[in-house]
């Protein structure tokens, strides 16, 4: 099991020699382990092609469309070498490229690799270099890479806890209940035993490819290997098919086929999706609670009661007139769905949920590290220099680059453009009665389009900035790139949401003394029920839109559209295309697939979603439900993409998910503070609480709406700001109301902030402090209560170490006994004139006795 990396490359002597279309050399015996492609230019006399592959043939159009297709900005530097090669094309002459290829290939042969070229392939203009690694080369490189190998000693009972233990009984019960949810993947090894493994002792070497000399490099998809038992087909049936959406993922098989790094991503995504199930259930219950109690909500009943006859001040200068509070009835009732007593409970629950999710993943990751023999990985690994770094160092020695960098100005402009767009779109309050929600929804959709466009720009900017820094190592490059991309995309996605939650309606002013920006544009007010409803609309559309458009549409719709366009341009019907596709060799089919650009786009997509789920969950309790539904589709969509649409990535070892774990942990901490401020300052939870216990005559919320409204004398309007149609309601208005806590015009301190305002502000700040500390304390307690390493794994690791020591001691003892026996057998009687032999520092081998 531990040596499976080598076994997947082992020559298969029992295969038929006529498997020409399979992943083998022309002899049908040696397996193609890796493929390098390069451009070839043929002279006019040698460009004759079969009539089946004329100028307008299917293969040419297919290759042309694939070579020009765009994908999401690659965020990972060392996944597919083709991505790096396309970014740093050098101006080599064709002869120079050929010379460098010959030199490089000669070096490969010197290392023991076997090569075979194919420049007469079906795909025009592409040459293939097939590489086969013999078994002795694999063994040598395994020693360099310190791959673990199994010993003869087998450790039985992977989970040695007694079956009478309560935890073990619960585990067995859950396993029986969830048995139908497990994929039908046969394992050749029992779940209760594990071979002991130990590492080799030499350092790892890396293979560097020249930029621009080769166009792509990739291992082949394994569709005919007896070792994997048609692994890609099994992955498609048990993982990539939408019909198995309810089943667990075959993580072990994914790790075998794609490597530990890809396996850890899908394991993390599966744990995250699993943990969304209880959060989605609680969120739906909170939403249903709001629906059930909306008719009993006293503040919304008072707003909807026409007998109150409350006249409100205009929402804009001149164009807007006075309006009745009863027209905000629909918004008030809708706000109660998300702004009720259960919201606070749900915020506390989600804070603890985030901690439980992180702890659950740490334990799951530790279990995978043990099962995959990664517990000691990374301790002696060296971070090697990047090829681009070496290339840039060489370039700087040859040529001084002069480039003026306007990075900060451009970045600031792009970040602020989102906020300015949101402000501009929301500063035309012409008609705000029954169509207020429609206007806000339209603005949110336009804002979503801007966010999606800026996302692509920010991804390119982050990569550009990171390349300007020229980090020395792959790890440094990846971490800097991830951090920049995360910051830019996080700000892009959450700027309008933060504006609605904490700034809109806060710096408005009051009638007669409003705050203006950019000339005559007045800062917009929130609806009477607060900005929580508008925040919910913005969050809902941003979250659903990014998942629907940016994730599903881009990943499903665009490839299908390109495929449809290729079919329309092709002169071949579907049967002819299928026949032509069946004649392609395995490495030619893989060349037509898209390059693997790394896991960072997938991680980034999920991290932004995690922020949507946790940061502002107090305003949108249905966010976990929509995230759960999206992830169920996302897992199968990514699986199908990995198995059928992308070239097989180079298998890479990884012990954890890297910097993404730190970002997740940071978001979970920030979520506590953000939700505390949302409840305290965005919702009316604290004002209702203060009124009920300090100002209400009967201890209820009757009169709360009137308590939140201040009075304004219409004669105090600034010149040029009064309504153009003051008789819009059919009568003359002398006093109007507006939402704020200020003294009335007949007071000696008219329009000044009242004592109720300061009391509510103090209560809000106190709530933030108490909420944050209580939730943080509970989170730390949960973190302390749950150990990072499962108890059975900890005991198993300890037992393995003891058995390994015993095993090595027995081996050394056996060697000493064997050496002593050899020495005794080699003893020769001495003659009279011979002196005794001198003692040796090492035992005499049997070969020296002959």
MOZI-V653014 format. One record per pair of residues at least 6 apart in sequence whose C-alpha atoms are under 8 Angstrom apart, sorted by the first residue. I is the first residue (numbers start at 1). J is the second residue. If there is no record, write none. Layout:
BEGIN
I J
I J
END
This chain:
BEGIN
1 150
1 195
2 147
2 148
2 149
2 150
2 197
2 372
2 373
3 147
3 148
3 149
3 150
4 256
6 135
6 138
6 139
6 142
7 227
8 227
8 228
9 31
9 33
9 133
9 135
10 134
10 135
11 29
11 30
11 31
11 134
11 135
12 29
12 30
12 31
13 29
15 28
15 29
16 28
16 29
17 27
17 28
17 29
18 27
18 28
19 28
20 26
20 28
20 585
21 583
21 584
21 585
21 586
22 224
22 585
22 586
23 31
23 32
23 220
23 222
23 224
23 585
23 586
23 587
24 30
24 31
24 32
25 31
25 32
25 116
25 130
30 132
31 132
32 130
32 131
32 132
32 220
33 130
33 131
33 132
33 133
33 219
33 220
34 130
34 131
34 132
34 217
34 218
34 219
34 220
35 128
35 129
35 130
35 131
35 217
35 218
35 219
35 220
35 587
36 128
36 129
36 130
36 214
36 215
36 216
36 217
36 218
37 126
37 127
37 128
37 129
37 214
37 215
37 216
37 217
38 126
38 127
38 128
38 213
38 214
38 215
38 216
39 125
39 126
39 127
39 214
39 215
40 119
40 125
40 126
40 127
41 125
53 59
53 60
56 570
57 570
57 571
58 570
58 571
58 572
58 577
59 122
59 123
60 123
60 124
61 566
61 570
62 566
62 592
63 123
63 592
65 566
66 592
66 593
66 594
72 456
72 601
73 456
73 459
73 460
73 597
73 601
74 83
74 597
74 598
74 600
74 601
75 459
75 463
75 478
75 481
75 482
75 597
75 598
75 599
75 600
75 601
76 478
76 597
76 598
76 599
76 600
77 84
77 474
77 477
77 478
77 598
78 84
78 474
78 598
79 596
79 597
79 598
79 649
79 650
80 216
80 217
80 218
80 595
80 596
80 597
80 598
80 649
80 650
81 209
81 216
81 217
81 218
82 215
82 216
82 217
82 595
83 216
83 595
83 597
84 211
85 211
85 212
85 214
85 215
85 216
86 212
86 215
88 211
88 212
89 211
89 212
90 211
90 212
92 212
97 212
97 213
98 213
100 210
100 213
101 213
101 214
105 115
108 114
109 115
111 137
112 133
112 134
112 137
113 131
113 132
113 133
113 134
113 137
114 131
114 132
114 133
114 134
115 129
115 130
115 131
115 132
116 129
116 130
116 131
117 127
117 128
117 129
117 130
118 127
118 128
118 129
118 130
119 126
119 127
119 128
120 127
121 127
121 128
121 588
122 584
122 588
123 588
141 204
142 200
143 200
143 201
143 202
143 203
144 200
144 201
144 202
144 203
144 204
144 205
145 200
145 202
145 203
145 204
145 205
146 199
146 200
146 201
146 202
146 203
146 204
147 199
147 200
148 197
148 198
148 199
148 200
148 373
149 197
149 198
149 199
150 195
150 196
150 197
150 198
151 195
151 196
151 197
151 198
152 195
152 196
153 195
153 196
153 807
154 193
154 194
154 195
154 196
155 193
155 194
155 195
155 196
155 800
156 192
156 193
156 194
157 192
157 193
158 191
158 192
158 193
158 194
158 796
159 192
159 792
159 793
159 796
160 792
160 796
161 168
161 792
162 168
163 169
180 247
181 246
181 247
181 248
182 247
182 248
182 249
182 250
183 238
183 239
183 247
183 248
183 249
183 250
184 238
185 234
185 238
185 250
185 253
196 800
196 804
197 373
208 387
218 647
218 648
218 649
218 650
219 647
219 648
219 649
219 650
220 586
220 587
220 590
220 647
220 648
221 232
221 586
221 590
221 647
221 648
222 228
222 230
222 231
222 232
223 230
223 231
223 232
223 233
224 230
225 231
231 257
232 643
235 250
235 253
235 254
235 643
236 639
236 640
236 643
238 244
238 249
238 250
239 249
239 250
239 636
239 639
239 640
240 636
240 637
240 638
240 639
240 640
240 643
241 636
241 640
242 633
242 636
245 632
245 633
245 636
248 270
249 267
249 270
251 263
251 266
251 267
252 263
254 262
254 263
255 261
255 262
255 263
255 264
257 651
258 648
258 649
258 650
258 651
259 650
259 651
259 652
259 653
260 651
260 652
260 653
260 654
260 655
261 651
261 652
261 653
261 654
261 655
261 657
262 599
262 652
264 365
264 654
264 656
264 657
265 599
265 603
265 657
266 635
268 361
269 635
270 635
271 357
271 360
271 361
272 357
273 628
273 631
273 632
275 357
276 624
276 625
276 627
276 628
277 624
277 625
277 628
279 350
279 353
279 624
279 625
280 622
280 623
280 624
280 625
280 628
281 625
282 346
283 346
283 621
283 622
283 623
283 624
283 625
284 621
284 622
284 625
286 342
286 343
286 346
286 621
287 337
287 338
287 621
287 622
288 337
289 337
289 342
290 336
290 337
290 338
290 339
290 340
290 342
291 337
294 300
294 333
294 336
294 337
295 301
297 336
298 701
298 702
299 701
299 702
299 703
299 704
299 705
300 329
300 332
300 333
300 336
302 308
302 703
302 705
303 325
303 326
303 328
303 329
303 332
303 705
304 325
304 326
304 327
304 328
304 329
305 326
306 326
309 324
309 325
309 326
310 324
310 325
310 326
310 737
311 322
311 323
311 324
311 325
311 736
311 737
312 322
312 323
312 324
312 325
312 736
312 737
312 738
313 321
313 322
313 323
313 511
313 712
313 736
313 737
313 738
314 320
314 321
314 322
314 323
314 723
315 321
315 429
315 525
316 429
316 430
316 522
317 720
317 721
317 722
317 723
318 720
318 721
318 722
318 723
318 724
318 725
319 430
319 723
319 724
320 430
320 431
320 723
320 724
321 723
321 724
321 725
321 726
321 728
322 723
322 726
322 728
322 729
322 736
323 729
327 433
327 434
328 433
328 434
328 527
328 528
331 437
331 527
331 529
331 533
332 528
332 529
334 533
335 529
335 530
335 532
335 533
338 532
338 533
338 618
338 619
338 620
338 621
339 532
339 619
339 683
339 684
339 685
340 685
341 685
343 618
343 619
343 621
344 618
344 679
346 618
346 621
347 617
347 618
347 672
347 675
348 775
350 614
350 617
351 614
351 668
351 671
351 672
351 775
351 779
352 775
352 778
352 779
352 782
354 614
354 668
355 668
355 779
355 782
355 783
356 782
356 783
358 665
359 783
359 786
359 787
359 788
362 788
362 789
363 787
363 788
363 789
363 790
365 656
366 375
366 788
366 789
366 790
367 789
367 790
367 793
368 374
369 375
369 655
370 793
370 797
374 654
374 655
375 655
377 654
377 655
378 655
383 473
383 474
383 475
384 473
384 474
385 472
385 473
385 474
386 471
386 472
386 473
386 474
388 470
389 470
389 471
389 472
389 473
392 470
407 465
411 461
414 454
415 488
415 491
415 492
418 447
418 450
418 451
418 492
418 495
418 496
419 495
419 496
419 499
421 447
422 443
422 447
422 496
425 443
426 440
426 443
426 524
427 521
427 522
427 523
427 524
429 524
437 534
440 534
440 537
441 537
441 538
441 541
444 537
444 538
444 541
444 542
445 541
445 542
448 541
448 542
448 545
448 546
451 492
451 493
452 546
452 550
454 492
455 489
455 492
458 485
458 488
458 489
459 485
459 488
459 489
462 481
462 484
462 485
462 488
463 481
463 485
466 477
466 480
466 481
466 484
470 477
471 477
479 659
482 600
486 604
490 608
493 542
496 538
497 535
497 538
497 539
500 531
500 534
500 535
501 531
501 532
501 535
501 678
501 682
502 678
502 681
502 682
504 523
504 524
504 525
504 526
504 531
505 523
505 524
505 525
505 526
505 531
507 515
507 523
508 514
508 515
508 522
508 523
508 524
508 525
509 515
511 712
511 717
511 738
512 716
512 717
512 718
512 721
513 718
514 522
514 523
515 522
515 523
516 522
516 523
517 523
528 739
529 684
530 682
530 683
530 684
531 682
531 683
532 619
532 682
532 683
533 619
535 619
536 619
536 620
539 612
539 620
540 620
540 623
543 609
543 612
543 623
544 626
547 630
551 605
552 634
567 573
581 589
590 646
590 647
591 647
593 645
593 646
593 647
594 645
594 646
594 647
595 646
595 647
596 646
596 647
596 648
596 649
603 660
607 660
607 663
607 664
609 627
610 664
611 667
611 671
612 623
613 623
613 624
613 627
614 667
614 668
614 671
615 667
615 668
615 670
615 671
615 672
615 674
615 675
616 671
616 674
616 675
616 678
617 623
617 675
618 675
618 678
618 679
619 678
642 648
672 772
672 775
672 776
673 768
673 772
676 767
676 768
676 771
676 772
677 768
679 685
679 686
680 686
680 764
680 765
680 767
680 768
681 764
686 760
686 763
686 764
687 760
688 701
688 704
690 760
690 763
691 701
691 704
692 699
692 700
692 701
693 699
696 702
696 703
696 704
708 739
708 740
708 741
709 737
709 738
709 739
709 740
709 741
710 737
710 738
710 739
710 740
710 741
710 742
710 743
710 744
711 735
711 736
711 737
711 738
711 743
711 744
711 745
712 735
712 736
712 737
712 738
712 744
712 745
713 734
713 735
713 736
713 745
714 722
714 733
714 734
714 735
714 736
715 734
726 732
726 733
727 733
741 753
741 754
741 756
741 757
742 750
742 751
742 752
742 753
742 754
742 757
743 749
743 750
743 751
743 752
743 753
743 754
744 750
744 751
745 751
819 843
819 844
819 845
820 843
822 844
822 845
822 846
823 843
823 844
823 845
826 846
826 849
830 836
END
